[in-house]
Amino acid sequence: MAKRKMSTYERLQKGLRLSGKQRDDLRQRLHSADPGLTIVHPDAAGIDVGSKSHFVAVPAGRDPQPVREFGSWTADLKKLALWLKSSGIRTVAMQSTGVYWIALQEVLEAEGIEVFLVNARGTKNLPGRKSDVQECQWLMKLHTYGLLRNSFRPPEQIRQLRTIWRLRERLVGDAGRTIQQMQKALTTMNIQLSNVISDISGVTGQAIIRAIIQGERDPWKLVKLRNECIQASEEELAHSLEGHWREDMLFELERVVECYDFYQRQIAECDRQVQKYLAALPERKLEVAVDADAEQAWKKSKKRRNQSTRRKNQPSFNLRGELERIFGVDVTRIDGIDVMTGQVILSELGPDLSAFPSEDDFASWLELAPRRDITGGQVVKQKSRRSKNRVANTLRMAAETLIRSESYLGARYRRLRGRKEGRCAVKAMARHLACLIYRLLTKGQQYVDRGAAYFERQRSQRELTGLQRKAAEHGMKLVPA
């Protein structure tokens, strides 16, 4: 009979701690080397986070056993924190491994220990063999000499809002998939509703689908449910509703509609929770200089009028008013930035961006700036890094909406599209939007659109100045035709 594998809990309860000559030799090698750097955090520890257990290293001499393993259950996490305090540890470095670090971080901060949450990219290990012992000691060593950067984490109130908003985004995606399944079931029965109605999740589409589920088969009776805004004629709509009614597809359609209603109820619950968290956030007041002429032009603009209409999947309450109250400025005045984009920025970052020293640092954190390797003052390597940053992805989508915008930003984006490859232009425009948002939230500046004509005049002037400079280099002078 095969021997049963011992669980982490049983192994730790029996006192099977780290042992062996290899571990001792490795610890001595890591601690004996003197890199000649200034010690920034003398009371530092390193933790290698795992799903079942955590390996913790403290400086040599603080404990007879400077490297220990603790389980991931709450009782062991509290023992871990008490052991660190008894060893004189004030700050701890650990990697952001999945979500396993969250419970550990909360326990350590409750005990007054400062936690540095670091990116795994900045803690690359030494070449050679890798183990949990080596990893936690390497983290401790890097943190001792101040070679690790703490990750940005928004306040607790923003993290709660972020959890609900991310859940809402997943529910909206699930609801979208049920709409696709409705369309598939209708098309299988040759009900060409999607050919005459742009959105089957609208008033007319849902009324017809629910009437079909209730047993109505006469296309001319179904046509009577048509909303007056539908451009297709009653005759065209009636012909599109003639099909062959399959029992299995009708059963599937009914189940999918039930799923769609369930997701809509869940989204409504999330909206109520989001409204509650937004109401609890304090009002932010910034000194904003207002130009009377620009304000009048803004009130008459098309973008201002479009903001009054509620878009699909947008919360039912006044989200724009809440965002302006919390941010202190109206970020939706930037072309391409709507209330949903502003809500993503708030839920992921919060209203305070002072953690980023400059707009360049902010763009770099969003991975909207290229990574450059410079040697001898020259760029030897430059490439983009893949990122799953939600704010960056949202800004990329906002940038793509500017392709037909008759605004300064729209003209700038079209100019970038003419000079760069598509993805590079989108990324460059997303970076510009990020810098504008940073200026608004840190300096309290109100965005004013100067229009596409202003950008074109500026571009023409730059080109003329460049031509005059080149002519002067060759001893010539431009003469107007």
N, C-alpha and C positions, 0 to 999 in steps of 0.2 A: 504494500500500500504506500502510495506517495505521501511524503511528509507534508502536513498542512503548513502553509506559509503563515508566519506569525504577523499579526497586525501591528501597526505602529503603536497603538495604545498598549498592547500586551508587551511589546518589546521595551517600551519606556518604563512600564510599571515594574518590570523585572530588573531594571537598573542596567540594561545593556547600553552603556554609554560609549562614547568614542574611545577607542583604544588602538594600540598597535604602534610599532616602531616607525612605520611610514608616516603616520600622522605627526609624531613628535619631531621627526627629522624635517618634515615640511614646515611645521610651525617655527622651528629654530631658524631655518633658512630665511623665512619671510621676515622674522623679527630681528635677525642679526644684521641684515643689510641696512646701512645708513645712507639714504639717498642725498643727504645734505640739504634738505628742504626745511623751511620754517614750520614748526608745529603750530597749526591754527586751532585745532580742537584736541586738547590733551586728554579730555575725558570722553573719547569717542568709542563707539562699538559698531560692529557690522552684523547685519542679519541677512542670511540667505533664506528668502521666503519660499515655502513650498505649500502644496495642497494638504499634506498630511502632517508635516512637521517643519520646524524652523531651526536652522543652525545659527548660533549666536557666538560671536567672538568678542572678547574684551582684551585690553592690553595685558601683556605678560606681567605678572606680579600682582595683579588685582585679585586673582583667585587661583588656588592650586590647579584648577581645571579651567583654563581660560576659554575653551571652546566647548559649548554644550549644545545638546539638542533638546528642544521642547516640542510638545505636541501642539496641534492647531486648535484644540478645544479650549474653552474659556478658562477653565481652572489652570491649565498649563500656561496660558498667556499671562495670567496674573502672577504666576510663579516666575515667569520670565522677567516681568517688569520689576518685581521685588528683588530678583537677583541682580539686575542691572543697577538698581538704586544702591544695593548693598556693596556693589563693586565701584561705586563712585562715578557712574556713567551719567552724563548730562545730555548727550546728543547721540543719535543713532542714525545710520545710513542703511537704507534697504531699497531694493529695486521694486518697481511697480509691476509685479508679476500678477497678471490677471486681476481678480478681485480678492485674492487671498490676503493682500496686505491691509485691507480696509479695517478688519476687526482688530488686527494687531496694532495698527496705528492709533485707533481709538483708545485701546487699553493703555498704550504707552503715553499718549498725551494726557490721559486722565491722571496718570502718576507724575505729571510734570516733566516728562522727558521730551526734548525736542527731537522731532522726526524729520530727517531729510529723505524725501522720496525722489529717487534719481532714475534717470532713463538708462536702460541697459546699454545703449550705445556709448555712454560715457564711462562705462565700467568694464571695458573689454579686458579680458583676463590675459595673463602672461601666456605665451605659447607653451605647449606641452600638455600634460595631463590636467584635467579639470575635475574637481570634486566639490562637494558642498563645504567641506572644511576649508579648502583653499579659497573658495568664493567668499565666504563670510569674512575671512581674515584679510583678503584683498580689499573688500569694501571698507573694512575698518581702517586699513592703512591709507587708502586714498582719501578717506574722510578726515583722518588725523591731520594730513598735510593740506587740507582745504582744496582738494583737486576735484571735488564733486559739486555740481550745481543742483540746488533744490528745485523741484518741479513747481510750476504754478498751480495753485489750488484755490478756487474761489471760496468765499465764506460759506458757512453752513447753510444759511438761508438760500443762497444761490444753488447749492448742491441739491437741496430738496426740490427746488423748482426745476432743476435740470433733470432729475429722475422722472418727474411727472411728464415733462415735455418730451423727453425721449420715448417714454411709454406711449404718449399720444401719437408721435410720429410713426411708431410701429403699428398702432391700431389703424391709422389712416392708410398705411401701406396695405394692411390686411383687407381693409374695406375696398381698396382699389382692385385687389385681386378677385374679390367676390363679384365686382362689376364685370370684370373680364369673363368670369365663369357664367354670369347671366347671358352675356352676349354670345358665348359659345353655345349654350343650350338653345337659345333662340335661333341661331344660325343653323344648328343641326336640324331643327324643325322647319327650316327655310322661312323663318319669320325675319324679314330683312328690316327690322326696326332701326338698326344702327345706321342704315343707309339714308334714312330720311330725317333722323333725329341725331344731332351732334353728340348728345350726352344722354344715355339711357338712364342715368341716375337722377335726371332732373324731374320736374313735376309731371310732365306728360309721359315720359318713359316709365316711371315708377307706377303711375296710375294704370297704364295699359298692362304692365307686367303683373300687377296685383289682381287686376280683373281677370287675366288669363288664368292665374292660379285659382281664383274663385270659381272658375268654370265657364267663363264667357268665351265663345268661339266665333261669334259673328263679327267680321271685321268692321262693318258699318256701325255697329254699336260701340266697338272699341274706339272708332274714330271720334265719337262724341266726347271722349275724354281728352281730346287734343286741346292744348293751350293756344290761345290766340297769337302768341309770339312765334309759333312754329311756322316756318316759311313754306313747307311742303303743303300741297293742297290736300283736301280730304280724299279725293280720288286716288292720288299717289300713295297716301298713307294707308288707304284700305287695301290696295293691291299688295303693298308690302306686308300686310298682316295676314295674307292668305298662305297657309302652310299645311303640313301634315302633322297632326298632333300625336306625338309619341308618349306613351305612358311613362317610360323610364326618364325621358328628358323633362317632362312636367314634374316628376318627383324630384329630380335633381334641381330644377329651377326653384321649386318651393323651399327646399333645404338651403339653397344658396341665399335666397331672400331672407330667410330667418337668420342666417349668419350675418348678412349685411345689417339687419336691424339690431342685432346684438352688438356689433362693432360701433354702430352709431350711438347706442346707449352708453357704451364704454367711453367713447370720445366725449360725450356730453358730461359724464362724470369727471373726466380729466379736466375739462374746461372749468368746471366748478372748483376743482382743487387748485388749478392754475390761478384762477381769479382770487382765491383765498390767499395764496402765497404772494401774489403781486400786491394785494392790498396791505399785506404785512410789511412790505419793503418801505423804507423811509423815502420821503421826497428829497430830491437832490436839487439844490439851487445853484446855478452858475450865472456869473455875470456875463450876459450875452448882449453884445452891441447890436442894435436893430437898425437897419437902414430903412427909412420910411418908404422910399421909392421901390426898393427891392421887395419889401413886404407887400406892397400893393400889387406888384407884378406877380408875386407868388400866389396871392389870393385869387387872381384872375387866370392863373395857369391851368392847363389841362390836367396836369398831374395832381393838383389840389382837388379838382372836381372828381377825379377818378378815385381818390382816397375815401370819398364818402360812401362808395358802394362796397358792400361786403362781398368778398370773394369766397369761392367754395373752399371748404375745409378750414375756414378762418373761424376762430371762436366768436360766439354770439355777443359777448360783452365788448365794451369799448377798449379794445386792446391798444389802439394807437394812443389814446389819452393816457393810459397807464404807463406806456413806454416813455412818453414825453415827461410825465411826472417823475419817473424813476431815473431816467437818464439826465434830466435837466435841460435837454435840447431835443429837437425833433430830428431824429436820424433819417426819417422817411423822406425828408426833403432832398436827400441825395438821390439822383436818378438811378434806378435799378434796385434801390433798397426799399422794400415794402414792409408792412407790419410783421409778416411772418419771418422775414429775414432779421428784422430787429429783435424779435422774440428769441430767435436762435442765439443771437449775439448776447442777449441778456442772460439767458438760461445757461450758457456755456462759460461766460466770462464775468458777468455782473457789470454794474455801471462804472466801477472804478478800475482803470487801467494803469494806475500808478506803479504797479509791479513791473511794468516794462519801461525802462529808462527813456526810450525814444521810439519813434514810429518804425525805424529800421529794426530794432529789437523785436517789436511786435510782429512785423512782417516775417522776420526770421523764425519766430516761434510758430507762426502759422504755416511754415514751410512754403512760403510764397516768394522766398529769395533763393537764388542759386547757391550751392555750396562750392566754394572756390578753394583750391590748393595753390598757395602762392609761395614760390621759391625764388630768391634773389630779386624780389620786387616784381616778378612776372607771374601771371596766372598760367599754371601748367596743367590744371585740370579744373573743369567746371561742369557740374551735372546737377540735375534736379533729384530730389529725394522723394520717394513716394510717401504720402501722408494720408491718414484717415481723419484728419482734423475736421470736425463738423463745421466750424466757422469758415474755414478755408473753402470747403466744398460749397457751402452756401454762397460765399462771395463769388465763386466761379460761376455758379448758376445766375447770380445777379448780373455779372459782367456780360454774360451771353444775351441777356435781354436788352442790352443797349444797342444792338446792331442796327435798329431802325429808329432809335431815339433822336429827335431833333433837338438835342441839347449839347452842351459843351462836352459832357462825358461820352455821349453817343458819337460825336465827331472824333474825339480822341480814340475811342475804341475802333472805329472804322479805319483810322490812320494806322493803328497798330496792326490791324488785320492785313492792311496792304503791305506792311513791311516785314511781318513775322509770320511764321507758321501758326495755324489755328490755335493749337494748345498753348503755344508760347504767348500769343496775344491775349488769350483768356486769362492766363496766369498773371501777365503783366497788368492787365486791367483790374483783376481781383486784388493785386497788391496796392494799386492806386486807391481803390475803394477802402481797403483796410487802413491806409494812411489817412484818408479823409475822416473815417470813423474815429481813429485815434485822436486827431486834432479836435474834433467836435467834443469828445468825452473828456479830454484833458485840458483843453484851453477854453472850452465854452464857446467856440466859434459857431456861428450860424451859417449854414451852407447857402450860397446864392448861385444860381445857375446863370451863366453869362451867355449861353446860347451857342449853337453850332457856328454861327457867322463869326463870333468873336474868336473861336478857336482857329477858323480858317484864316482870319486876318493875322493872327499871331504866327501861324505856320508859314504864310506867305512872307511875312517880315523876316522870320528866321532864315528862310531860303534865300531871300535877297541879301541879307547880311553875309551869309556864307559865300555867295557868288562875288560880292564886293571884296571880301577878304582874299579869295582865290585870285581875282583879277589884280589886286594890289601886289600879291606875291610875284606876279609875272610882269610887274611894271605897267599894268594897263588900268583902265578905268571904264566902268559901265556907263553907257550913255542911253537915256530913255529913247525908245523908238519914236 
